[in-house]
Amino acid sequence: MFKRIFHTTLAVLTIFGAIGPAPFIAQVARAESPSTISYQGRLKDDDGLAVTDGAYDFTFRLYDALAAGNLEWTEEQDAVTVTDGYFSVQLGSVDGFLDGADDEVDFSEPLFLSIEVDADGEMTPRVAINSVAYAYVSRSAESFASEVAAETAAEVYGGRLYYNETDGNLYVYDADAVDWVDVTAASGNLDDSYNNFGASAALVEVDADEGQTGGLEFESTIAGNIIFDLQSTGDFVVQDGGATFITFSDTGTATFGGAVTLNGQNTIGDGGDTVAINSSDWDIDATGVMTGIGAITTDGLLTGTLGATISGATTSINADSNFGTNINTGTSTGALSLGGGLGTVAINSSDWDIDATGAMTGIGAITADGIATFAANVNA
């Protein structure tokens, strides 16, 4: 009775909406991907005329071949309205796209649709579902619990996606590596991320957009070092609010813009170079000799195991206090030498002078608790 169906539209609705030229939309947009195929056609009789208006029973089948082949899916839709031969149905709206084992139909392989009306037998030829319908395979990304389940349910191919319900990740099949690749997990390295900035200066901003309450922390749980390697002419600069307070230059110089606090034992220099303290032009060379024009103030003792030499200008000891001044030889047999035998040694507390020949002159009295012995005459 029915000679043919004039096929007007065969399209699949995917997560992106309607695919193909169909003006009909099977389902409104919603969170999950649609699970039906929109199909429209025109039913004619053996004479090529549109059938009488009415309600007809349709049976739809999907095969994996144009003729014969394996039956992949069957659905019966009763009392479909036909007007002037035209009808419109949603394939899969009655029976979902499941095969006999309750597995989803594999839309990644060629499929062919057959149509039967009122038990009149399948019409020929079958209708090939063209490539636009293959987008339905994207729904497979929602339905598997493991790689094994994904491979068992449908044939794998390069670029096939599936969502793993066990670990919550999305996987894509790499046909070259013959393996599933987790595309949810982070991939690449910092260099890849840096390249994504293009020609613009790279800026990684740490903010609290996700409610973070802490700052940024680098934590290494291995024995290796964390290295910042400046391989060009740029400096490593630490700023606070745009103000620079530490600069590590590419030449190895470190500049501190504020106070520096060092706790514990500190070693400055390696014994081979001069360490310069420029706040008072005070220099300490590799041998330990200190020179400078600034004052040296200490709350403790100044001790020199090889002696102490102070030269270059008038030297005052205890000039601004009322304390006594002691110059000790250290032992009872040690000699105390004042002067080098060339100049005058002046003891100004009493205008008492002892010249290079040993003669003493002064206006103050000389008092001795012991015997005063003089090699020459004493003049009074």
PEPE-V438335 format. One record per residue. N is the residue number from 1. PHI is phi as a letter, one per 30 degrees, with the letter a starting at -180 (* if undefined). NEAR is the number of other C-alpha atoms within 8 Angstrom. D_LAST is the distance of its C-alpha to the last C-alpha in Angstrom with 2 decimals. Layout:
((N & PHI & NEAR & D_LAST) (N & PHI & NEAR & D_LAST))
//
This chain:
((1 & * & 5 & 163.18) (2 & c & 9 & 159.68) (3 & d & 10 & 159.29) (4 & a & 11 & 155.69) (5 & c & 8 & 152.63) (6 & d & 8 & 151.09) (7 & d & 8 & 147.40) (8 & c & 8 & 145.30) (9 & a & 10 & 141.90) (10 & b & 13 & 140.05) (11 & b & 14 & 136.39) (12 & c & 15 & 133.71) (13 & c & 16 & 131.32) (14 & c & 14 & 127.84) (15 & d & 9 & 124.50) (16 & c & 6 & 124.31) (17 & j & 7 & 127.61) (18 & d & 10 & 130.99) (19 & c & 12 & 131.22) (20 & j & 8 & 133.90) (21 & d & 6 & 136.16) (22 & d & 11 & 137.52) (23 & d & 4 & 137.59) (24 & c & 5 & 137.92) (25 & c & 9 & 135.00) (26 & d & 9 & 135.81) (27 & b & 5 & 132.91) (28 & d & 5 & 130.35) (29 & d & 5 & 126.71) (30 & a & 5 & 125.08) (31 & d & 4 & 122.15) (32 & d & 5 & 124.01) (33 & d & 8 & 125.80) (34 & d & 8 & 129.54) (35 & b & 10 & 131.97) (36 & b & 12 & 135.21) (37 & c & 12 & 136.78) (38 & d & 17 & 138.51) (39 & b & 12 & 141.94) (40 & b & 12 & 144.66) (41 & a & 12 & 148.01) (42 & b & 13 & 151.60) (43 & c & 14 & 154.50) (44 & b & 15 & 157.78) (45 & c & 12 & 161.16) (46 & d & 9 & 163.15) (47 & d & 6 & 164.39) (48 & i & 8 & 160.87) (49 & c & 7 & 161.22) (50 & d & 10 & 158.71) (51 & d & 9 & 159.71) (52 & d & 8 & 160.94) (53 & e & 9 & 158.30) (54 & l & 7 & 157.54) (55 & c & 9 & 155.43) (56 & b & 11 & 155.24) (57 & c & 12 & 153.72) (58 & c & 13 & 151.28) (59 & b & 12 & 149.93) (60 & c & 12 & 146.91) (61 & b & 12 & 145.80) (62 & c & 12 & 142.96) (63 & c & 15 & 143.54) (64 & c & 12 & 141.31) (65 & b & 10 & 144.00) (66 & d & 12 & 146.38) (67 & b & 6 & 149.32) (68 & h & 6 & 149.51) (69 & i & 8 & 145.96) (70 & c & 7 & 144.24) (71 & d & 9 & 144.56) (72 & c & 12 & 141.04) (73 & a & 12 & 141.81) (74 & b & 10 & 144.76) (75 & b & 11 & 145.04) (76 & c & 10 & 148.06) (77 & b & 9 & 148.01) (78 & c & 8 & 151.11) (79 & h & 8 & 152.63) (80 & d & 11 & 150.60) (81 & d & 9 & 151.67) (82 & b & 13 & 153.26) (83 & b & 9 & 154.06) (84 & h & 9 & 155.91) (85 & i & 12 & 154.85) (86 & d & 10 & 151.12) (87 & b & 12 & 149.00) (88 & b & 8 & 145.31) (89 & b & 8 & 143.77) (90 & c & 10 & 140.40) (91 & d & 11 & 140.56) (92 & j & 11 & 138.73) (93 & d & 8 & 139.15) (94 & c & 8 & 141.71) (95 & b & 9 & 140.59) (96 & e & 8 & 137.04) (97 & d & 9 & 136.51) (98 & b & 12 & 136.70) (99 & d & 10 & 138.71) (100 & d & 7 & 140.69) (101 & c & 5 & 137.57) (102 & i & 6 & 135.93) (103 & c & 8 & 133.52) (104 & d & 9 & 132.86) (105 & d & 10 & 134.88) (106 & d & 9 & 132.89) (107 & d & 11 & 132.84) (108 & d & 7 & 130.91) (109 & c & 6 & 134.21) (110 & e & 9 & 137.32) (111 & b & 12 & 139.49) (112 & b & 13 & 142.97) (113 & c & 12 & 144.58) (114 & c & 14 & 148.23) (115 & b & 11 & 150.16) (116 & b & 12 & 153.24) (117 & c & 12 & 155.13) (118 & h & 7 & 157.51) (119 & h & 7 & 157.83) (120 & c & 8 & 159.44) (121 & j & 6 & 157.46) (122 & d & 8 & 154.30) (123 & d & 10 & 154.43) (124 & b & 6 & 153.62) (125 & d & 7 & 151.52) (126 & d & 11 & 148.36) (127 & c & 8 & 145.61) (128 & d & 9 & 142.40) (129 & d & 11 & 139.25) (130 & d & 6 & 137.22) (131 & d & 6 & 133.48) (132 & d & 10 & 132.48) (133 & d & 12 & 133.52) (134 & d & 10 & 131.22) (135 & d & 10 & 128.31) (136 & d & 10 & 129.63) (137 & d & 10 & 127.84) (138 & d & 10 & 124.59) (139 & d & 10 & 125.73) (140 & d & 10 & 125.22) (141 & d & 12 & 121.49) (142 & c & 9 & 122.14) (143 & b & 10 & 124.18) (144 & b & 13 & 122.78) (145 & c & 10 & 120.61) (146 & a & 9 & 119.64) (147 & d & 9 & 119.97) (148 & d & 6 & 122.88) (149 & d & 9 & 124.67) (150 & d & 12 & 124.11) (151 & d & 9 & 125.52) (152 & d & 7 & 128.43) (153 & d & 9 & 129.52) (154 & a & 9 & 129.61) (155 & d & 8 & 129.18) (156 & d & 8 & 125.61) (157 & a & 8 & 124.81) (158 & e & 9 & 121.78) (159 & j & 8 & 120.31) (160 & d & 8 & 122.06) (161 & c & 11 & 120.04) (162 & a & 14 & 120.11) (163 & c & 14 & 118.15) (164 & d & 16 & 117.14) (165 & d & 11 & 117.80) (166 & d & 6 & 115.80) (167 & c & 5 & 112.38) (168 & i & 7 & 112.94) (169 & c & 11 & 112.25) (170 & c & 12 & 114.27) (171 & b & 13 & 115.28) (172 & b & 13 & 116.75) (173 & d & 14 & 118.65) (174 & c & 12 & 117.23) (175 & d & 9 & 120.28) (176 & d & 6 & 118.20) (177 & d & 5 & 116.04) (178 & h & 7 & 119.04) (179 & a & 8 & 116.87) (180 & d & 9 & 116.12) (181 & c & 8 & 112.83) (182 & d & 9 & 111.04) (183 & c & 10 & 110.45) (184 & d & 7 & 108.99) (185 & d & 6 & 105.89) (186 & d & 5 & 103.00) (187 & b & 5 & 103.30) (188 & i & 7 & 101.32) (189 & b & 6 & 97.53) (190 & d & 6 & 94.80) (191 & d & 7 & 95.46) (192 & d & 8 & 99.04) (193 & d & 9 & 97.84) (194 & d & 9 & 95.35) (195 & d & 7 & 98.18) (196 & d & 6 & 100.17) (197 & d & 9 & 97.73) (198 & i & 6 & 99.02) (199 & d & 4 & 96.95) (200 & d & 5 & 95.18) (201 & d & 5 & 91.69) (202 & d & 6 & 92.01) (203 & b & 4 & 91.02) (204 & c & 4 & 91.33) (205 & c & 4 & 90.88) (206 & c & 6 & 90.19) (207 & b & 5 & 91.66) (208 & c & 7 & 93.27) (209 & d & 5 & 96.82) (210 & c & 4 & 98.11) (211 & i & 5 & 96.12) (212 & d & 8 & 93.22) (213 & c & 5 & 90.28) (214 & c & 4 & 87.81) (215 & c & 6 & 86.21) (216 & c & 5 & 86.63) (217 & b & 4 & 85.64) (218 & c & 4 & 85.72) (219 & b & 4 & 86.08) (220 & c & 7 & 86.41) (221 & c & 4 & 87.88) (222 & c & 4 & 87.69) (223 & d & 5 & 84.91) (224 & d & 5 & 84.96) (225 & d & 4 & 82.47) (226 & c & 5 & 83.01) (227 & c & 4 & 82.17) (228 & c & 4 & 81.83) (229 & c & 4 & 82.30) (230 & d & 9 & 81.55) (231 & c & 5 & 83.47) (232 & b & 5 & 83.35) (233 & c & 6 & 80.80) (234 & d & 7 & 80.85) (235 & c & 9 & 77.97) (236 & c & 9 & 78.12) (237 & c & 9 & 77.09) (238 & c & 8 & 76.65) (239 & b & 9 & 77.12) (240 & b & 7 & 77.32) (241 & i & 4 & 79.59) (242 & j & 5 & 79.36) (243 & c & 6 & 75.53) (244 & d & 10 & 74.14) (245 & b & 12 & 71.30) (246 & b & 11 & 71.63) (247 & b & 13 & 72.72) (248 & c & 11 & 73.33) (249 & d & 10 & 73.97) (250 & d & 12 & 76.27) (251 & c & 4 & 73.22) (252 & j & 6 & 71.69) (253 & d & 8 & 69.10) (254 & c & 8 & 68.83) (255 & c & 8 & 67.68) (256 & c & 9 & 67.00) (257 & d & 7 & 67.21) (258 & b & 5 & 65.71) (259 & d & 5 & 63.34) (260 & c & 5 & 63.70) (261 & c & 4 & 63.31) (262 & c & 5 & 63.04) (263 & c & 5 & 63.49) (264 & i & 4 & 62.94) (265 & d & 4 & 61.31) (266 & b & 6 & 61.20) (267 & c & 5 & 60.91) (268 & c & 5 & 60.09) (269 & i & 8 & 60.85) (270 & c & 6 & 62.25) (271 & i & 5 & 59.18) (272 & c & 6 & 60.30) (273 & b & 8 & 59.63) (274 & d & 9 & 56.79) (275 & c & 10 & 56.86) (276 & c & 8 & 55.70) (277 & c & 9 & 54.71) (278 & d & 7 & 55.04) (279 & d & 5 & 54.16) (280 & b & 9 & 50.51) (281 & h & 10 & 50.96) (282 & c & 13 & 49.71) (283 & c & 13 & 51.01) (284 & b & 13 & 51.22) (285 & d & 10 & 52.54) (286 & d & 10 & 54.61) (287 & d & 5 & 51.56) (288 & j & 6 & 50.02) (289 & d & 8 & 47.31) (290 & c & 8 & 46.87) (291 & b & 7 & 45.95) (292 & l & 8 & 46.20) (293 & c & 7 & 44.73) (294 & c & 7 & 45.44) (295 & d & 5 & 43.26) (296 & c & 4 & 43.80) (297 & c & 4 & 43.91) (298 & b & 6 & 44.51) (299 & d & 4 & 44.97) (300 & c & 4 & 44.24) (301 & d & 5 & 41.93) (302 & c & 5 & 41.64) (303 & b & 4 & 42.05) (304 & b & 6 & 42.06) (305 & d & 4 & 43.11) (306 & c & 4 & 41.84) (307 & j & 5 & 38.60) (308 & b & 5 & 37.92) (309 & c & 4 & 36.90) (310 & b & 5 & 36.05) (311 & b & 6 & 35.77) (312 & j & 4 & 36.90) (313 & a & 4 & 34.71) (314 & e & 5 & 31.67) (315 & c & 6 & 31.84) (316 & c & 5 & 31.10) (317 & c & 5 & 31.31) (318 & h & 8 & 32.16) (319 & d & 5 & 31.49) (320 & c & 4 & 33.94) (321 & b & 5 & 33.75) (322 & c & 4 & 31.78) (323 & d & 5 & 32.11) (324 & d & 5 & 29.37) (325 & c & 6 & 29.15) (326 & c & 4 & 29.34) (327 & c & 4 & 29.27) (328 & c & 6 & 30.73) (329 & d & 8 & 31.40) (330 & j & 5 & 34.64) (331 & b & 6 & 34.32) (332 & d & 5 & 31.76) (333 & c & 4 & 31.91) (334 & d & 7 & 31.56) (335 & c & 5 & 28.63) (336 & c & 6 & 26.96) (337 & c & 5 & 26.38) (338 & c & 5 & 24.88) (339 & i & 8 & 25.85) (340 & c & 6 & 27.98) (341 & i & 5 & 25.45) (342 & c & 6 & 26.20) (343 & b & 8 & 24.52) (344 & d & 9 & 21.45) (345 & c & 10 & 21.36) (346 & c & 8 & 20.31) (347 & c & 8 & 19.85) (348 & d & 7 & 20.55) (349 & d & 5 & 20.59) (350 & b & 8 & 16.92) (351 & h & 10 & 16.31) (352 & c & 13 & 14.65) (353 & b & 12 & 15.41) (354 & b & 12 & 15.97) (355 & d & 10 & 17.59) (356 & d & 10 & 20.43) (357 & d & 5 & 18.50) (358 & j & 6 & 16.51) (359 & d & 7 & 13.15) (360 & c & 8 & 11.76) (361 & b & 7 & 10.40) (362 & l & 9 & 10.96) (363 & c & 7 & 10.78) (364 & c & 7 & 11.85) (365 & d & 5 & 10.63) (366 & c & 4 & 11.10) (367 & c & 4 & 13.65) (368 & b & 6 & 15.56) (369 & d & 4 & 18.85) (370 & c & 4 & 18.90) (371 & d & 5 & 17.04) (372 & c & 5 & 14.27) (373 & c & 4 & 15.08) (374 & b & 6 & 13.40) (375 & d & 4 & 15.61) (376 & b & 4 & 13.06) (377 & d & 5 & 9.80) (378 & c & 5 & 6.58) (379 & c & 3 & 3.81) (380 & c & 2 & 0.00))
//
